[in-house]
Amino acid sequence: MVRKISVLALIATALIWLACSDNNKSTGVTAGSIEGRVTAAGVGIPGVAIEVSAYLSTEGSGKTDGAMSTESSASNGDYHVDLFPGQYRIQYDVFYNGEELRTQRFPITVESGKTVTINVDLKDPAPSNLVLNEYQATVLLQWQGGYGSSSHNVYRSLVSEDNYQLVASVSSGYELESHYDVPPSVNTYKYKVTAINHNGESQPSNEAQIDFLGILAAPTDLRVIDRISYVSLVWSEDDSPIQYKIYRSSTQGSWNLIGTSINAEYNDVPQTFGIYSYRVTSISNYSTESSPSAVIAVNYDGRLDAPPSLTMVDRGSSLYMTWEGTDEASQYYIYRSLASDNLFQKVDSTAVAYIEERPQVLGLQYYKVSAIGPNGLESDLSSEVSANYDGRLDPPSGLSAQDLGMQLVVTWDYVNWSGAYLLYRSDDGGSTYQQIARITPFTTFCHDTPPAAGDYHYKVATETYDGVVGLLSSPIIVHFTNNLFAPSSVQAENTGMSVIVTWSYVSGAAGYSVYRASQPSGDYMEIEDDATGTSITDIPETAGGYYYRAQSFDNQGHRSSMSPYAYVYFSNRPLPPNNLTLYDYSYYVNVGWAYGSVSDSFLVYRAYTAIGNYEPLFWTTTTHGNDWPSTAGHYYYKVQAIYHGHFSDMSDYAHVYFSGILNAPNGLDGEDAGNYVYLTWNYVSGASSYDLYRGTSVDSMELIQTLYNYQASDTPPGAGTYYYAVLAKTRGGLPSPLCPPITVVFNP
């Protein structure tokens, strides 16, 4: 007995749930939930069909028949069906345009005196929460999208006429939808929105009303510049205005319209010099005017403004100045003073917005700059900049030195405008210093080899591009050992069939010697006398624990002390594989792994429990293989590596559930060929053999042949009608179901 519960009122559901009650008390029986839209099966829009079916009685199954009441629905749109005592299966079939997307099944048991009800909570697909706001002479509509909608229709009407017209169709894509509408005129309007879905057009949203004024925002970022012969106005450009109005005032509070512009710029030519204030408004396509912009004042005096952004850099032998230039300037005058706010005297001029000055006197210097316009008038002086000029660069900071054994390395911080660095060393405790190196300006380190072991003092100075040497830095002291360092960070790693020994690079070393012992304080045997890198591979004769030490040497006969030892246990057998991965491919299991160490082949094992008896399955020279179990179930796998007859330990196990599904053959066809019956069928992916069955009825069919292709010849015992069916088998013996039987009339 099968019954489907379906809903075709509103496109919807958020939740499907099961509840079990006894005397109006909930028992908490829950089959699960699913999000989607419930609708009648086959309507052709996304939906969920709910199927409630009683299990059929089967001998030994323990399942009993169930009975169902008549379907009913409440006025609020909740649909339900009552199930009487018995065992049921609840099935949700999710479909789209008639195609099933997925199925979920839940078993439930209804006991005597209890009733199970399926409830469907419906959602309205109509848009909601419509809100209106005016923005830049448009109406901004925002609303909650209709559930399952593909687009929305926007309708507008004058409040006074109540005559809605479709003004826009908006594609859906967001939970919160929006649209900008441009009404035909300034007026009071009302709006509503509908949703378009696979079932047509929904009911409208709530109605919203707005008094539309059609006013734009005021222009922003107004800048006003005295260009000598005119005043230049520019502001942020906006696509919304059809034009701008420009206002000027020469007295506070009195504004005059002096012109309009369709672009975000305007040039004004006042009749006389003086201080003027300006502001701008935006005009919309409804001829409404915005509030004014910020007010900007300018001193229009026929002169350029003083150059802004004056900066100065002390380059040691010169002072380098820059400022923000203008195309109207024919040249710039440079002024200098030896005291702030004192009398500045013109010392230089330039046609570009930078200059390099070399003062004739040392000490604190103050500078200002003016701009000369095309009419020859000079601007006011800029703000001042200053520098304490001594003709030399400051010494580098961050001076440090490190003992590298056979040499020292001295480092310092980079200095701008340096032409070179001079390095000095003291061999007598800092009493006297000698220059030992001159280093290029972009190198901030130097290697030095003092004459003997001991403490040494270092200083560094900068040199300008003109060859002027600056002050020496503060000294640093470093101890020089004058001997190679022993290698550090010595490590030994067991890789199964060998040991890899590594260590850190030693400055000045030409090579390394490596030693091995079986005890930490035992006799160390040299196993490598000229390693040029920082690692070697060692193969001890037998398994066991080993200790390794390293020593550095150079080409002058110096040898370091021995490094601390590193211990390792050498297994003398491959390391087990790792990262074992399993994939269920329906009718076989793919097994993959990664090398643990050097290996030439692998053995794959399988068990039925994690700690069960693992039996060998197959041998391979690759890092993957396929297993063909004969039945579905849980399987556990391990892998063992082999190298030249040496076997590793087994890997950690990996688990997989094998679904064990092989498709039944299809396309079975048979014909009477005279003295025999000729049969063919289609190939089944994963099959290695096929079992052919024959009988005089469906119930009497027996296995008659096993074949390794998809055709067969059979000679029945006599004339008559015969039933044939085929099943497929994998190489591991996993059988498919029998295909649907066919009949052949044999008449030899």
N, C-alpha and C positions, 0 to 999 in steps of 0.2 A: 504494500500500500504506500503510495507516494503522494505527497502534496507539496506544492510550491506556494510560498507566501511572497507576494510581490506588491510593490507600491508604485502607483502612477499618478500621484497627485502633484507633489512637488518634487523637483529634481533633488535628491539628497541622500543622506545620512552621514552623520559623524560617527555613530557608534551602534553596533549590534551586540546585544548581550542576552544571556539566558539567566533566568532566576527560577528557583524552585521554592515553593511555599507549602506550608502545612498549617492550617488554621490561621492563615494570614501572617505566618512568621517566616522570614527568609531563612533558607538553609545555606546560602552561599554557593550553590552549584553554578559554576561559570564555565562556559565552553570556550570563551575567547572573544575578542573584539576585532573589528576590521573597519578601516576608514574608506569611504567611497560614497557613491550615490546609488540609492536603491530605486529601481524602476522595474517595469515589467520586462520579462525576458523577451529578447528579440526586437525591442523597440529600436535598437541601433545607436544608443548613446551609452557612455560608461555607466555601469550598474552592477548590482549584486543580486543574484537570484538565490533565495534561501530554500534549500530542499530538506525536508524532514522525512526520514524513512525508517520504518521498523525493520530490525534485523529478522531475517527469515529463520525459522527453526531448522537446525541442522543436527543430525544425530551426534551427540558427544560435544556439541559446541557450547552448551550451557546458555545459549541465547534464547530468548523467548519473543514471541510475537508482541507487537505493541499496537494499540489502537489510537486513533486520533479523533479529536472533536471537529466540529465544523469551524472553518476560519471565520473570524469576526474582527471588527475594527471599532475603535472608539472615535468619538466625534472630534477629538483633538489631533487625529492623524496617527496615533499609535496603533500599530497592527499587531495582533497576537493570535496564537493558536494554542489550545490546551491539549496536552498529551496525557493519556491515561496510562496506568501501570504497564511497564514493559521496558525493553531496551531499544534505544534509538540511535541513529547516527544523524548528526546535524552537519550539513554540507553547504559551504558558501562557494558559489561559482561566480567569479569576477570576470566580466566579459566586456568587450568593446566592439561595436559594429558586428555583433554576432560571433566574434572570435573569443574563445575562452583564454583569459590571461593567466589565471592561477586558481587553484582549488584548495580549500582548507576544510578538514573534517574533524569533528569532535564527537566521541561517544558519550552518551549520558544514560543514566538509569533512572526511571521514574518508579517510585515505590507506591504501594497502596496508601491512599489518603493524601497524596501529594500531587500537585499540578505544576507543570513546567510551562512557562509562557515566554515566547520570543517577542521582544519589543524592538521597535524601530524608531529612533529619534530623528525627526525630520528637520531640514534646514531650508529656509526660504531663499531662492536664487535671486530675488529682486535686490537691486542696490539699496543702500541705506545711509543714514547720517550725512546727507548732502549739506555742505556748508559753502557760502559764497563770501568772497572778499574782493575788493577792488585793488588792482595792482597795475601801475603804469598804463592807465587808461584802458584796461581790459578787466573782464570779470574772471576771476580765478575760481573754478569749481573744484571741490574736493569731496570724494565720497568713498564709502566702503563698497568694494566691487561685489557684484552678484556671484554667488557660488557656482562654479563651473562655467562662467561666461567666457565667450570668445571675443566679444566687443560690447560697447555700450553706446546707446543713442542719447544725445543731449537735446532737450527741447526747451524753447524759450518763448515767453509770451509777455506782452505788456500787462501789467496788473489791471489796468483799466479795461482791457479788451477780453481777457481770458481766452485767447486764441493761440494755442501752442503750435509752434512750427519746429520741425526737425532742423537743427543748425549744425550738428556735427555727429560723426560716428568715430568713436575712439577705440583703438585696439586695446584689449585687456592684456595684462602682464604683471600687474602689481595688486597686492591686497588693498592698498590705498591708491585709488585712481585720481587723476586730475586732468583739467583741460582749461585753456585760456580762450575765452570768447570775446569777440569784438562786436558789441551791439551797434546798430545803425545810427543811434543818436543818444544824447543824454536823456535819461528817463528812469522810471521805476519799473523793474522787470522781475519776473518770477521764472524759476527753472525747475525741471524735473529730469530724471535720468531713468532709462530702462536698460536691462541686460539682454544680450542676444546669446542664446545657447543652442544646442542641437535640437531642442524642443520648441524653438521659436523665440518670441519676444516676451520677456517677463512683465509682471506688473510694475508700475512706476515706483520710484523712490519717494521719500518725503518731498514736499514742495518747499522751496526756499526763495526768499525775496530780497532784493537789494535796490537801494537808491543809487543809481549809477551817475557819477559826476564827471567822469572822463578826464581827470586831472593827472598830469605826470608829476614825477618827483623833480625837485630842483636840480639843476646842473651841479656837478661836483668838481673838485680839484681845479678851481679857477686860478690861473696864473697871469699876472700883469707885468710886462717888462717895458722899460723905457728904451726904445730903439733909436734915440736921438731925433729922428725926423718924424717919428710916429710912436704910438703906444700899441704894443702887441698883446692881444688877449687870446688865451687858449684854455680849454677845459676838457674834461673827459667826454669822449664821444659816446652817443647812445642812438640806437636805431629807431627809438620810439617817436621822438619829436619830428614834426614836419618843418619846424624852423625854431630859431632862438631870437629873443629880444635882448638888446644890450642897452644898459642904463649907465649914465655917468652923473656924478655929483661933484661940484666944486665947493659946496658948502654943506655942512652937516644937515641931513634931513630933507634936502631938496634934490630930487632925482628927475633926470630928463632922458626920454627915449632917444638914443642917438643912431639906432640902426637895427637891422635884422640880418641873420645869416642862416643858411641851410646847413652849414658845416660848423664844427666845434672850434671855430676860430674867428677872430675879427681884428682889424687894424683901425685904430682911431687916430685922427690928427687934430688935437686941440688947437684952438686959435692962438692961445698964449701959453707961456710956461707957467707952471704952478703945480700944486698938489691936487691930484684927482682921485676919486674913489669910483670903483666900477662894480656892477653886479649883473647877472644874466638870469633869464627865465626860459623855460621850455614851453612850446606851444604844441598842443596835441592836434590830431586830425579832427577833433570836435571844436577846434578854435578856442579851447580853454587854456588858461595860462597858469603855470605852476607858481609856487612860492619862489622868491628870489634865492639865488645862490649866496654863498658867503661873500662879504664885502672885502675887496682888496684895494689898497691905496698904492699910488706910485707918485714919485716926485719927477714930474716931466720938466726937465730943465735943459734939454738939448745935449746932455752929456750921457756917456755910458755909465752904468753902475760900476762901482768898485769891483775888481776881480775877486770872486769868492774862492774858498777852499784852498788857501795858500798853505803849502807844506814845505818843510826843509829837512834834508838829510845831510848829516856830517859825513863826508867821504874821506876824512883824514886830511888830504891835501887840498880839498875844495869843499864848498857848500853847494848842494844841488837843490834848487827850488822849482816847484810846479804849482799851477793854479788852474782854475776852470776858465778857459778862454771863450771868446765869442767871435763870430765871423765879421761883426761890424768894426772890431778893433783893428787899426792899421799898425799899431805897435804898443808895447808896454814899457813903462819906465820903472826902474828898480831903485829903491831908496834904502839907505842904510843909516843907522845911528848906533853909537856905542853905549847908549843908555835908553831904557824904555821910556816912552812918552817924551823924549827929548827931541831936539831939532833933527829931522831926517833930511839927508842930502841925497840928491840923485847921483848914483854911481854907475849906472849902466842902462841899456835899453835892449829890447829884443822884439822880433816880429812874431815869435812863437810863444806858447804858454809854458815855457820852462827856460831855465838858465843855470849855468854853472859859474859860481863866483869863487875867486881866490883872494880873500882879504889880504891887505898888506900888513895889517897889525893883528897880533894874537889877542885872544880874550873874548868876552861876551859880545856877540854881534846881534843887532836887531834889524829886521828887514820888513819893508812894505812894498806894494806894487800898485800902479795905477794903469788905466787903459786909455788910449788916445783914439777918439772917434774919427770918422772920415772927414768931419768938419774941423778937425784940429783941436777940438776942445778936450781937456783932460778930465777924467773922472776923479772922484774922491779917492784917497788912499785906502788900500785894503786893510784888514786887520793885520797885526804884526806877528812874525815868527822870530824865534831866536835860537842861537846855538853858541856854546862855549868853544870857540875855534882855537885849537892849539897846533894845527897843521899835521897832527898825527892821529892814527886810529887807536882805539882802546885795545889793550891786550886781550887775547882770547880768554874765555872763561871755561870752566869744566876740565881743567888740566888734570890728567891722571896717567899712571904708568903701571904696567903689569909685567912681572917676571915670567918669561916663557922657558926658562932653563938655560938655553944657550944664547938667548938674546932677550932684550926688553922691547915692549911696544909702548909708545907714548901717544896719547890721544888728547884732543881738545875740541871745543865747539867752533863751528863755522862763524866767520866774521864777514858781514856785508862789505863790499868794496875793497876787500883785501887783495893786494897784488901778489903776495906771497906770505909764507910763515917762516920765521927763523927760530930754530931750536937750539937751546944752549944747555950744556952739561957742566956740572962742577964735580971734580974728582977729589977735592980736598975739604969736603964737609960743608960746602956752600960759601967758602971764602972768595973764590974766583970762578968765573964762568967763561967757557969757550963755546963759540958757535960751532955746532957739529953738523948742521944740515940746513938747507934752504928748500922749502917744500912749496909746490904749486898751490894756487889759491883754493882749488876745489878738493884738495886732499887734507884731511884733518887727523892724520896719524903718521908716525914714523917709527921704523925699527932701528934699534941701536944695539951694538955689541961693545960694552965697556971692556977695558983691558984686563980686568980680573974680577973675581968675586968680591962683593962688598956693597956698601950703601952709596947711592948716587943721588945728586940733586939735579932737578931739571926746571927750566923756565922756557917760556915761548913768547915771541913778540910778533906783531903784524908789520907788514911793509906795504906802503901804498903803491899804486901803479907808477907813481913818480919816483919811487925808490926811497921814500922817507920812512925810517924805522920808528915804530912806536915804542911805548914803554914796555918793559919786561913784566910778565905776569908774576904772581906770587909763586914760590917754589913748591915742588912736591918731592918727596923722598921715597925711594924704592930700593929694596935689597935685591941684588943680582947674585944668583947661585952659581952661574957659570958651569952648569952641568945639566945633562938631559934629565927631564922628568920621567919617572916610571909611568907606563901606561895606566890609565884609570878606567873605571867602569868595566872591568873585565867580567865577561859573562860566558857561560857554557850552556849549550842547549842540546838536549838529546833529540835527534830527529829520527830515531828508530835504528837505522843502519849506519849512522855516523853521528859525530858531535861537531857542532859549529861553535867556534870560539871567536868572540868579538871583543874589541876594546876601543877606547877613544884615541883620536889622533894626538900625537905629541909634536909640538912645534920644534922644528929643527931636526927631526929624526929622518934618517935616510931609509931605515928599515926596522924590523922587529924580530926578536927571537921568542919562540913559544915553548913552554916546558910542561911536562905531564908527570904526575906521581899518583900512586895508589893510596898514599897517606898525606895528610896536610903538612906534616913536618918531615916527610920521607925524602928519598933521593929523587930529585926532579930530572927527568930525561928530556934533552932537547929534541923536540919533534919537528921544529921549523926554525931554520937559521937565517932566513932572508925574506921575510914577509914584507912586501912593499905596501900592502893595503892594511886595513884594520880588521881583518877576519881571516880565518883558515878553517878548513874542514879536516877533522881527524877521525880515523877509523881504528879504534883499539882492537886488539886481537880477540878479547873476550868481553862478555857482559860484566858489569860491576860498577862500583863507584870510583870516580877519577877527580883529580885536582889539577887545575891549570893555572899557570902564571905567565906573564909576558914581560919583556925587557926591550927598551928602545936603544938604538945606536945611530951614530952619524958617520960621515966619511972621514972624519979626523981622528977616529979611534975612541971617541967617547962612548961610554955605555952607562945607562941608568941603573938604578937599583931595581930589584925584582918587584913586580906589582903584587898586591894582595892576591890570594888564590881565589878561584871560583870553582865550586863543586857541582858535579852532575852525575846522575846515575845513567850509565849507558846500557840500553836494553838489548842491543844487538838483534833486534827484530823490528819489523815495520810497526809504526804507530797505527792504531785502529782508525778506520774511516770516521768522519764526523759529518754533521749536518744532514743526517738521514731524512729524506722526504718521501712521502707516499701519496699517490693520487689514485682515486677510484675512477676508472674509466668504464664503469658499468659491467663489462664482461672480462676485464683484466685489471691488474694493479701494476702501476708504474712505480719502480723503486729507483731512487737516485741518491747520491751521496758525494762527499768531497774527499780528496786525498788527505790522509793523516800525515803521510810522509812518502818517501820513495816506495813505489809498488809497481809490480808488472802484471798483476791480476787480482781478482777478488772472488770470494765465495759468499753467496747470499743464502741466508737461513730464514726459516719461517716457523712460527709456533702459534698455538691457539689461545694462549694466555701469556701475560707478560713474563711470568717466571716459569713457563712451561718448558717442554723439551723442544729445543730448536733443531730442526732437521735441515740439511743442505738441500737447496733447490737448484741452483745453477751456478756455473763458473763463467766469468767474463773478464775481458781485458779493458772494458770501458767503465765509466762511473755511473752506469744506469742499466736497467734491464726490466723485463716484464715478467710478471707471475700470473698464472692462469688457474686460480682456485676453481674447484668443481662445484662449490656451493657458496651462497651468500653467508656473511657472518663477519665476526671480528677477527682480525689477523694481526700478528706482531712479527716484525722483521728485524734482523741484525745482519751486519756485513763484516767480513774478515778480509784483511789485506794479505797479499803474498808477495814476497820478493826473493827470488833465487832460492826457493824452497823454505824460506823462513816465514812463519805464520804470525800475524799480529794477534793481540787479544780481540775479542768481538767488540763491535761498536755498541753504543747505547741503543736500546730498542726504539722503534717507532711503531705507532699503531694506526690502523685504518679500518673503517667499516666498509666491506666489499658488498656492493648492492647486488651483484650477481644477476644482471638482467641481460639476456640475449634475445634479440627479436626473433620471432617465428618467421620461417620462410613465407614468402607470398608469391603469387603468380603461379601456383601449382596447376599444371594442365596435363591431361592424359588422353591418349587415343588408342584405339584398337588398330595395331599394325599388322594384323593377319594372324601370325603365329605367336605374337607377344603383345604386351601393352607397353607403349613408349610414353615416359613421363618426363617433364621438365619443370623447373621452378627458378626463381631468381636467387642470385647470390646474396648471402647474409654476411654483413660486415662482422669480422671476428670469428667466423665459423671456420673450422678446419675439416669437419666431416658432417654427414647428414644421415639420419636414421629414417628408413622408409618403412611405413606400416601399411598392412593390407587386411581387409576383412570383408565378410559378406554383409556386415552391418557396422554401424559406428562403434557399438559396444564390443564387437568381436575382433577389432583390428589388432594385429600382432606384428612385431618387428620381423621384417623379412630380409632387409639388406642394410649394410652400412656403406656409404659411398663417399668419395672424396672430390666429387664435382657435383654439378647441379642438374644431372640428368640420370635416368635409369631405364633399364629394360626388365620387364617382369613377365613370367609365363605362369598365369594362374592355373590351378589344377583342372579346371574345366570351364565350359561356357557359363556365362551368367553376368550378373551385375556386381561389381566390386567397388569397395570404398578404399580410397588411398589418402594418406596424410604423411607429412614430413616434419621432422624437427631437426634443428641445427645443434651442433656441439662445438665448443671451443677445444683447443688443443689440450686443455686441462680437464675436459669432460663436463663442463657446465652446459646443461641442456636448455634449449629454448622451449616454449610451449609448442604443442602440435599445431600446425597450421589448420585452418578450416578444411575438413575432408571434401574430396570430390568423388564422383562416381564415374566409372567407365564400364560400358557394356562390352564384354569380351565374347566374340563369336568366332572361334578358330575355324 
